[in-house]
């Protein structure tokens, strides 16, 4: 059994969710046994400040994440994952220099979308994730179109993520707001699925689907893929 390494803290609440998912899944799958997990929890504020001026700070972002992976390697982790979507903008650069294998949240989410036969999919996330194209580039390989909300909707989602969900605040009105955007995208953009592309969003949208359209919970997908890799199944 391989030892799991998690770069966490970006944000803290979703890191807790990763741990819970892996442990609960392993208890079911491994008849009471659980994997060894090492978590390197980073400073969310420090990371967020670097991301504000990403074009200038890109190398610092890469080095910050790479240092975290190197620490996991020194602690004995056999592979690593970054428990957050936004840092995957530099996943390829970090993985290329990593001393241990890394599992991409985007690649694993693509596999999940393929299994569901989805060809048009919506993307919720931080404004950075929604306005970047790292999801689009990967999904395009399988001819899956990624659709993002309108700019005003992106602003709303981003504000609620940083003002509420990052701190573990679950507000019913915010949930209604997110679902209203989801319904508009289902009706207007004909999306066949919705990527919950910020690992805090599943804390708010806890169901598996809405209006018949499946949610792709990136935290759950990523965490469960880590367990499969740990057990030599992936």
Buried (B, 14 or more C-beta within 10 A) or exposed (E): EBBBBBBBBBBBBBBBBBBEBBBEBBEEEBEEEBBEBBBBBBEBEEBBEBBEEBEEBBEBBBBBBBBBBBBBBEEEBBBBBBBBBBBBBBBEBBBEEBEBEBBBBBBBBBEBBEEEEBBBBBBBBBBBBBEBEBBBEBBEEEEBBBBBBEEEBBEBBBEBBBEBBBEEBEEEEBBEBBBEBBEBBBEEBEBBBBBBBBBBBBBBBEEEEBEEBBBBBBBBBBBBBBBBBBBEEE
